[in-house]
Amino acid sequence: MRAMILFSVITCSMVSAEIAGKSKKYSNRDLSLYQVYPLSFKDSDGNGIGDLRGIIENMDHFIEAKVDAIWISPVYRSPMIDFGYDISNFTDIDPSFGTMEDFEILVKTAHAKDLKVIVDFVPNHTSTKHPWFLKSLQGIEPYKDYYVWHEGKVLENGTRVPPNNWMSVVSGGAWEWRDERQAYYLHQLLVQEADLNYYNENVVNEIKDILRFWLKHDVDGIRVDSVMFLCEDLQLRDEPRSYQTDDPTDKNYLAHIYTNNLPETYRIVQGWRDVMNEFGKDMLMMTEAYTDLNHTIYYYKYGADPFNFGFITDVNKDSKAADFKKVVDTWISNMPTGHTPNWVGGNHDKNRMTARLGPKRARAITMMTLLLPGIGVTYYGDEIGMTDAYISWEENQSEQGCLAGPENYLSHSSDPERTPFQWDNSTAAGFSTNPKTWIKVNKNYKTLNLAAEKKDENSVWKMYEKLATLKRSPNFKKTKLNTKLLSDNVFAFSREHKKYGSVYAVINFSEQEDIVDLSAFNNVPKKLYTYYATDGITSLPKTIIKEIKKVKVPASGFLVLISSDSEFGVL
């Protein structure tokens, strides 16, 4: 029941061959990308819900944080079952966030401050309240096959069942029956989010036109949501067991070889890059795909910058120094030559860094996302070390949490990492004048807030501000990366340049002080200056290191050392 589009076939062997050509050469594009979660950033009208005006009125926060681009999570018209990712109109602003005029003002304000604006692009599905779906439900052309419909199969006992065993990544089966159509529709995510049919040329063109709409509104790029789910196997074959779990209700019970990262998906992504090229300027396209390295890296070939989730998925509170080195080296060595690396510390779908890694390691990861080459991604609030909030079952807002039930909701809910930004110690942490916010403010806001951290030299904010300043240095952007494991506990990387000087970041992942030899790096100066140092909680006094073979690294802390006190123009 799908309209067909002809695609050139990409085989898995081609993917492997592309990745095999390892190189440590990368582009000089270097920027700081800040994710704004509009619901929780700033409420301008006192209704307890963050909005576009709140972002506009606090644009200077991005300037102080030395941000180059802001990525705005969805603000499109939506029933808000999935906090805006269930879109009912792709080209309108939901009234809870403001108006299209507000959006246009936001873009103009950002551009006046030399900030780029990246918008969330959600092409995999629509809300089941979208006019396309309502017409498809009735079999109205040309919308009849805009979605993936199937009448299912009838068993010998006369029972009708879905056409295959595909599973939703959120809960249970991926097929939902509708009497109106006498068929099942596919939803790889929530049941209220129907998957679009990318084998229908009308759908492909509609989505391209939506992209053009926002590019004509002067946005500077897109972050593509759930890109790996775009296309599915036309034969609707059952997916095999993965043998990762014995729980048949767990999404990992199956190996998703017929629903994730199909070859056609990459061609669709290339089509979006072609649309962006129509506008004659360099635009960012970041793609979200929680998948294996080969399939992730391959998005580069088709004009995208795939998010690197290594600091989220591959390390934890117990990881060793070698594990962190592996995250860095694996991405750099597998990334195609001439492309831009990126480093993601957190986002709206994962527990905050402080929860996943602890506050000390969270500081180290924040430093790494800023000082490693390429695009460093900051999730709102991580620049001040915000923590997960405890959300009770009765307070839970997350649909995924609700579906998991009262015993398991906390491990599935995205609420803890989405609480309002903590601006100060006033009502609702300065997020709103209304004490009743859409989700409760973290109770630690009285002491953990931006205003307080601006006065505290030991704060995460002061650290962030200083490291972001170094990242902004034109000379720093020209430096090249080198990584070393200096001991079982210490990972270090350098950003080196013969003419402009070098920076050395040395991180101790143990709870004991360590002494390391920096001469493992080539051409290390005989004298180094401390640009920033911390024991993981407090900042340490600046020192001059004259013995590079015996450098003391604080327990659970890190050093950022610089070869000159003037070359980078930041001291």
N, C-alpha and C positions, 0 to 999 in steps of 0.2 A: 504493500500500500504506500510505497514511497516513490516520489518522482526521482529519477536518476540524473546525476551529473557525472560526466566522465572526468576522471582524475588520472594523472600519471601515477603509476604505482611506485611507492618507495618501499623497498624491502628492508627487513631487519638487518640483513647483512650490510646494506648500504649505511645504515646508522652506525654499525660497529666500525666500518672502515673509516668513516668520517672522524670518529672519536679517536681512532688509533693514532692519528697524526698529532702527537702531543707537542705543545710548544709553550714556553713561558713568556712569549711576547704578547703584550696586551696594549690596548689603545690608551691614549693620554687623557681620555674623557674622565674627569674626576669631579664628582659632585655629591652633595648631601641631600638625600630625599627624606622628607618628613611626612609620615602618614597621619592625616587628620581624620579622626573618627567623629563626624559632625554631631551626632547625638550627644557626645560627651565632652566636646571641646569647650564651648562657651554658649550660654543661653543669653540672648540679648533682650528678650521681652518678658522674662519672669514666669514663663509657663513650665519651667523645669526641664525643657527639652533644648538641647543644643541646636544651633541654626546657622545659616549662612552669614547673617549679620554679626553673629558672635565671632565668626572667623575674621570677617572684615575688620571689626573693631579691635582685634588683637593681632593684626598682621605684623606688628613690630616685634612680637615674640619670636617669629621666624627669623627676623633680621638679627636679633640679639643672639639667636642660636646658630647664626652663620649658615642658615639653610639656603640651598640653591633652588629647590623645587618642593612644592607641597603636593601630596597625593591625597585627594579627597574621596573618602569612601562614599558609597551611593547616596545620592540626594534626589533620585528620580521618584516619580509618583508610584506609590506602592501601598498594598494593604498592610505592610509592615509585619507580616508573619515571620520573615527572616531578616528583620531590621533593614529593609530596603533592597535586599538582593532578590526579592520576589517582585519584579518590576511589572507594573501594569501600563506604563507609558514611558518609553525610552527617551522621549524628547520634551519632557516637562518636569518641573521641579515639584516635589511633594510639598503641599502647603505647610506641613510641620517644619520644614526647613526654610521656607520663604517663597520667593518668586523667581521667575526667570530674570527679571530686572536685578534682583539681588545677586544672582549668579554672575551676570554681566559686570556688575560693579565689583564683585570679588576679583574677577579676572583682570579688570583694568587696574584695580588697586594693587594687585600682586605684581603686574607687569611694571607699574610705575616704580616699584621698589626692587626691580630686577629679579623677581621671583617667577619661576615657571609654575604652571598649574597642570597637574596630571589628574585625569578623572578616572574613576572606576568604570570599566567597560564589562558588562555582564552578558555575554553573547550565547551562553549555553542553553538558557531556558528563559521562560517568562512566567509571570504569575498566571495561575489559572483564572484570574480575573481580567487578564489582558484581552482586548477586543479580538485579537487574532485567535486566541484559544476559544473564546466563546463562539466565534464563527466556525472554527474548525470542528467544534463539538456538534454543530448543526450540519456539518458537511457542506458548508457554503464555499464555493470556489472564489478566488484561488487559494483560500485558506485551508481547504480540506486536508491537505497533506503538509501543512506547515509544521506539524508535530509528528512524532513517531507513534503511529497507531497500529494496532493489530487485534484481530478478532479472537486471538488465542486458539487453543486447541481443545477438542472435546474428548474426554476419556471414555473408555468402554462403558462405564456406568452412567454416561450422559452428563457428567460434571464438566463444566467449562473451566479451564485454568489458563494462566498466562502462557505465552508462547515459549518461554524458556526460564532458566533459573537465575537470571540476572538480579543483582541485589542493589538496593540503594545504599549509598555510603552513610546515610543517616539512620535508616531503620528499615529492616525487613526487605521484602521484595521490591523490585523497581517498576512494577506494573500496577496501574490502578484502573479498575473497571468503571466505565460510564455508560449508564443505560441509554442516555440520549443518543450515543453514537453506536451502541452495541459493540463496543471495542474497548481494549485497554490502551492507555497512553503510558509512555515511558517517563519516569522521573528518577534520575540518578541521585538527586538530592531530596529535598522535602517533597511530600506528595502535592503540596500547593505550587510546586515549581516544575512545569512540564517542559521536557527537553525538546528543543527545536530540531527540525529535520534538515540537516545540512546537505542532504542529497537532493534537496529541492532548490533549484536555481533561484526561485523567487525569494526564498529565505536568505540565501547568500547575498543577494542584491539588497534586500531590505536592511540587513545588518550593516552592509557597507554604507548605505545611505544614512543610517543612524550615526555611524562614525563621521561621515562628512558633515553632518549637522553640527556636531560638537567641535569639530575642527574649524568650521566656519564661525564658531563662537570663540575662536582664538585660544583654545586650550593647546597645550604644548606636548601632549602625549596621553597615553592610556596605560592603565594597569588592567590586564585581562584576567578576569575571574574564572576559575575552574576550567582552564583551557583544555585540559587533558580529556574532558568528557564530551567534546564537540561531536565526534562521529562514532558510530557503532557499526558492528558487523552487519552487512546487508542480509546475510543468511540467517541471522538471529540464532547462531549456534550457542548451545549451553557452554558456560565457562567451566573449566576443570577445577578440581580441588587444588588448593594451594599447599595444604598440609601444614599451615602455620598455626592452626587452631582446630580443635575438635568441636567448637561451638558453631552449629550451622546458622545461627542468627547473627554471627559476627561477620562484618563485611570482609574481613581477611580470610574467611573460610574458602573463598574462591580466588583464583588467579584471574585478574580482570583483563585478559588478553583480547577480548572482543568488544570492550567498552571504553578502554583507556588508550590514549596515545596512538590511535590508528593513523596510518600514513596520510589519509586524506586531511586529518587535522592540521598537519603542517602546511599543506597547500592553502587551507583557509587562512592561516596566520599570514602566509606570504601575501595573500590577497589584501589583507588589511595594511600591510606595509606598503603595498603598491598604492593604496588609497592615500596613505599618509605622504607618500612621495609626490602626489599630485599638488601638494601645497607648498612645495619648494623650500622647506626648511627642515633641519634636523629635529626629529621628534622622538621622544622616548616611548617604547612599547615594552613594558614589563609583563611577564606572564607568570601566573600562579599554577604550578603543577607539583603536587607532592607525589613524586614518582622516582624511579631509579635514575641514576646519574646519566646513563646513555640517552634515555628519552628526554631528560631535562635539558642537557647540553645541546641536543639537536635543534632546539628552538632557535638557537643563535643563527643557524644556517638560513632560517626563513625570516630574518629581519627583526627578531625579538631579542630582548635581554631577559632570559629566564631567571626568576628569583632563585637565589642560592640559599636554601634553608638549612645548610649544614650546622649552623650554630643553634638551630632549634631542634633538629631531628637526630643529630649524630653525637651530641655531647650532653652531659648532665652534671650533677653535683659531684659525682664520683669519677668523672673522666680524668685521665692523666694528661700530662703535657703533650705526649706523643699524639693523643687523640685530637687535640686542638691543632697541632701542626698538620695532621692528616687532612683535616677539614680545609685548611688553606691550600696545601699543596695539591690536593686532589682536584679542586676547582681550577686552579691556575694551570695545572699541567694538562687537563682534559679540555679546557676551553679553546675553541678555535683561534688561531693566530689573528691578532689585530682587533679582537673584540674586547669588551669591557667587563671586568669582573664586578661582582656585587656581593654585599654582605648584609644579611638580615638578622637582627637581634631578636625581634619580636613582632607580633601583629595581633589583629583583633580576634584571631581564631585559636591562639595558643596562650597558655599561662604566661604571665609576665616573666622577664628574665630573673627577677629577684626570687620568684617562686620556683622556677626550674633549676636555677643555678646557685641560688643564695646571693646575698647582697654584694659580697666581695667579688665573686666571679662575674656577677652582672656588670660591675664597674670595668673589669678587664675586657669583657666582650664589647661593651660600649666603646672603649678605647680602640679595640681592634676594628670595629666597623667604621670608625672615623679615620684611622691611620693606615689601614690596608688600602691598596690602590683601587680606584674605580668608584663605584656607587655605594655609599654607606646609607643604610635605611634605618631611620629612627621611628619607632612607634610612639605616638603621643604619650607623654608622661614618663617615658624611659629616660628622658634627659634630666629628670629630677629623681629618678629611682623609685617611681611609684610601685606599689606592691599590689598583689591580688587582694581583693576584699572577700570576706566570707559572706556568701549569699545563702540564706536559708531556703529550704524547699518552698516555703510559702512566698518568699520574695523572688524566686526564680522567674526570669523573663524569657530565657532561651528556649526555643522550641525543641532543640536537640536535648536539652536538659529535661524538659517535660516528658518527652518520649521515653527517656531512660528510666523514669520513675523515681520515687523518693529515696530509694536506697542507692541508686547509681548516678543521680543527676549531676553531682559535683564533678565527676570525671568526664562528663559530656557537655556541661554548660560552658558557654563562652562569657557569661556575665562577670566573673571575677576580674577579668582583664579589661573590662569595658566601662568601668566606673568613671564618674566625672573627673575632669582634670582638676588638680588641686592648686588653685591659684594663690590662695592665702588662707588665713584662719577665720575668716568671716563666715556668714551664713552660707551653707552648701559649698564650702571651700572656695567661695568667690566665683563658682561656676554659674550660679543663679541667685537672684534675690529671693527665690522661692525655696523654703526649706524642704519641700517635697519635690524631689527630682525623679526623672523617669526610671532611674535605678539609683539605689542609695549611694551616697558618698562614702568612701572608705573612712572608717572611724579614726584613722591615724592622721587625718588632714590637719589637725591643730598644730602638729609639729612638722609633718612632712608636707611642705607646700613651696611653691616657687618663691614667694615673697621672703620666707624665712631662709631659703637656701641662697638667695642673692646676698644675704648678710653673713653667710657662714662659709669661711674659706675652705672648710673640710667637706663641703656638700658635693653631691653628685653634679649639681648644676654648675658649680665653679669649675669642676673638672671638665665637664662637657664643653663649657664655654672656651676653656683654654685649649683643649684638644681640637675643637672645631676651628679655632683661629689658626692653628698650625696647618690643618687640612686646607684652609683657604690660601695659604701662602703660594704664590705662583711658582716659586722655586721648588717647593715641596712636591708639587704636582709633576715635576720633571724627574723625580727620583725613581729608581728601579727597586724591585722587591728581591730580597734574599731571606730565606728562612733557615733556622738552625734549632736543633734540640741540644741545649747546652748541658743538660743533666736530666736525670729521670723526672725531675720536677719542674724544670724551667724550659719554656719555649720562648724563643726570641725571633724577631724579624727586623730587618733593616730596610730603610728606604735610602738608597745611595745615589750620589751624583758626585763625580770628580770635581766639577767646577763649583757647584752650589752647596756642597756639604752633605752630610748624612744624618739620619735619625735612626736610633736603635730603641726598639720596644722590647723590654725583657720582663716576662711574666712568670711568677712563681705560683704553681698550682698546688703547692703543699702547705701545710700549716706550720712549717718550720723554715727558718731563714736558710738561704742557700748562698753559696759563693760560686760564681761562674767566671769562665774565661772568655772575654769578648774577642780575643784575638782569633777565635774560630772564624770570625768574619774577615774578609780580605781588606787590607788597607785601613784598618781602624786607627784613628788618630791616637796619639799618646795621651791626649787629654780630652775628656768629655765633660759636658755641662749637663746638669739635671734640668730638663725642661719641666717635667712633672714627675712626682713620685708619690706613691700611696702605699699604706699597709693594708689597703682594702677598705678602710673605714675613714682614716684621716689622711690629709695631704702631709707630706714630709718636707722638711726644709731643703732648699736648693743646695747642692754641693758641687764641687769640682772633682771629678774622678781622675786620678793621676796614675792609678794602677789598674789597667784594663784587664789584667789577668786574674785579678782577685776582686771582682765586683760583688758586693753584698746586695742580695735581693730580698726584701722583707717577706716574711711569711704571708701567704695569701695576697701579696701585693704586686705592684709592677713599677718599673722605671721607664720613663721616656727620656732618652739621652740624646743630646744634640752635639754636633761636632764643632759648632761655633755659636757664640752668643749674639751673632748679628746676621749671619748668612740668610736666615729665613725671615728676617724682619719681624719677628714675633716676640722677642724677649725684651 
